[in-house]
Amino acid sequence: VGNCPFCSDVVNKSFLSKEGVFAIYSLYPVTEGHSLVIPVSHVETMRDLASHEMQTTMQLANDVMNRLSEEDDTITGFNVGWNVGRSAGQTVMHCHLHVIPRRDGDVADPTGGIRNVIPGKGNYL
């Protein structure tokens, strides 16, 4: 749709796909293996997905984690998440799910995980 980067030929760069959803490696990775799981249908956020698209997206995200873990034994965890809306950091207005591999020691203190998107809110213990 228009100039959407996920509606272009990016689907041809996918490394996994399933029933109208595909996975690509991020062009701007946070860590090695950072992937995006993208429904083919052009909707803005996960709130706009049909239930079967949501289910397939989550299944493919699990397949991505399994594949990455099989290929790289240094992966010890994942952050998986959506940016829903501009105020949450969404910059491409086509629904996509981030799958970010994590490794022991990649940050000094991973406590709080995604809570760290707001400075000072990660360590709540």
N, C-alpha and C positions, 0 to 999 in steps of 0.2 A: 504494500500500500504506500503510494507516494515515495518518499525518501527513507522509509523505515529500513534500517540495516538488517533487521531480522526477516524482512519480507523479500530481500534480494536473494542472490545466489548463495548466501551463507549456509542454507540448508545443504548445499553440495559439499560443505566442509564438515559435515557432521560425522562423528565417530560412533554414534549409536542412535537408533531411532525406534519408535514404536507407535503405531496407530495415530499418526497426526502430531507427534511430538518428537523433537530431535535434540541431540546434545552436541555442543561444540565446546572447544577450549576457548576460554576468555581471551580476547585480544589485549586485555589489561589485567593480567592475573595478580591476585593478592599473594598466592603461593603457587608453586609448581603443580600443575594439574587442575587448577581452578577452572571449573566448567560451568556452562550455562545450559539449563534444560528449558527448551522453548517450544510452546505449542505453536503449530503452524497457523492457526486462526489468529488474525490480528485483533486482539483485545488488549486493552490498556493494562489491566491488573488481574491478579489471581481472583479477585472478587467477581470478575466478569466471565470467568470460565464456566462452561457447562460442567455438570458433575462428572461426566465420563472423561472430560479433558483434564480435570483436576486429578482424578484417579490415575489416569495414564501418566500424567506429569510426575506424580509421586512415585509410581512404579518405576519410571525411567530414571528418576533421581536415585532410587535404590540400586538399580542396575549400574548406574555410573559409579556410585560408591564402591560396589563390588568389583567392578572392572579396575578402577584405579587402585584399590587395595591389592588386587591380584598382581598388578603390574609393578607396584612400588611398595616394598615391605617397610619403608620408612614412615609410611602414613599410619598414624595412631589414632586419628579422630577426624571429624568433619564439622564444619559449620555449614548449615544449610538454611538459606533464607531468601525471602522476597523483600524487595524495596517497593512499597506500595504508595505511589504518589511522590510528587517532587519534594515535599517536606521531609519525606523519609529517604531521600537520596536517589530516587528513580530518575535516570537520565535518558533512557531509551523507553519510550512510551509504548512498548510492546511487552506484554507479560513475559517474564523470564525468572527462573529460579536459580540462585547461585549455589553451587556445590563446591565448597572450599576445603581442600585437604589440609589437615593439620598434622604437625609432627612434634614429638616431645622436644621441648627446648626452643621451639620457633619464636616464642615470646617469653620474657622473664616470668610472668605470672598470668596464666590463662584464666584465672578465676573470674567468673561472671560471663565469659564467652561473649555473646552478642550484646550483652548489657554495656560493653565497652564502647558502643557507638555514641554514647553520651559520656563525655569526659567526666571521670570521677565516680561513675555509677557502676563500674565493673566489680569492684571489691565491696561486697555488701555483708560479708561475714564478720 
